[in-house]
């Protein structure tokens, strides 16, 4: 299931230049964070985005953003020691999480409209 919604490069980029080099070098860690982000999206939106056709390419961008945001928060939290201060890492996590939750809402709203036959 790993990396269906975003690339590992997008995750690392969002985690920033001070991210743990050990974590990004581990394919097992990166795949785990990607899998967890994808599962979270599917459960929160009540839709398996990997198996169903997307309504438009715009949703693909949102899906990719949400997945990389969520996985990047996990990557940052895995090891915050490389950041200049814990507050820097926490700020990055908060910003990424906020953006991810806004994207989740957009994806969930689409699915709700589709279920109700509004689209």
N, C-alpha and C positions, 0 to 999 in steps of 0.2 A: 504494500500500500504506500510505501514511502515515496515522497516527492511527486505525487499526482497533481497537487495544486500549486506547488512552487518549486523553485530550485534550491539546492543547498547554498548556492552562491548568494541568492536573495536573503536567505536566513543569516548568513555570516555578515553580509553587508549591513543589515539592519542592527546586528549585535554590536557593530562598531569596531574600530581598530584596536581596542584594548581587550577584545574577547579572548578567552582562553585558547591558546594554540593547541593544547592537548585535546580539548573538546572538539575543535573543528577538524582535527586530524583523525578523529575516531568516526568511522562510518557507522558504527553501531549506535553511538550517541546521537549523531545527526539523524539517522533513520528513526530512532525512537522518538525524538522531538517532532519530527515531521509526521510520523504516524499519530502521535498524540494530538497534534494540532488538527489534523484531518478528521480524526474521530470526534474531537470537540465540536468542530464546525458542523459535521453531519448530525450530531445529537442536538445541538442547540437550534439548528434550523429544521430539524425533522425531515432531512432530505439527504440522500446519498449523492452528492454532486459528482462523484467519480463515475457513476454508472448511468446517470441520466443526462440527456442532452441539455446543454445550457441554452437559456432563452436568447442570449446575445453575447457578443464578445465583451461587452461592458461588464457582464457578470463574471467573466473569466478573470478580468483585472481585479475585481473586488475579492474574488475567491483567492487569488494568488496573494493579494495584499494581506488578507486576514490570516492565511496560513503562515506566511513568512513572519508576520508580526507576532503571532502566538509562539511559533517555534523559536524566534529570536529572544522572546522573554525568558523562555526556559533555558536557552543557551547562556544568556547573561547570568541568570540565577544559579546556574551550575557551578560557576566559579567567578566571583566578583573581585578576586584579588588583583587582577590586571588593570582595573580601572583606577583613575587617579584618586577617587574617594568612593566610599560605599554610596553616598548620595548621588554621584554621577550615574552609577549603575541603576540605582532605584528610580531615578528620573527617567532613564531610558526605558526601563520596564513599564513605568506608569504611562508614558507617552504611547508606547507600542500597544499596550493593553487597551488603552482608551480608543485608539484607532481600530483595533481588532473588534472591539465590542460594537462600534458604530457600523462596521462592515457586516458583522453578524446580524445586526438589526435589519440592514438592507436586504441581506440574503433571506432572512426569515420572513420579512414582509412580502417579498416576491412569492415565496412558497405559500404563504397564507392566501394571497390573492389568487394564485393558481388553483389552490384547493377549493376556494369559494367560487371559482369560475369568473372572476373579475377581469382577468387579463384577456 
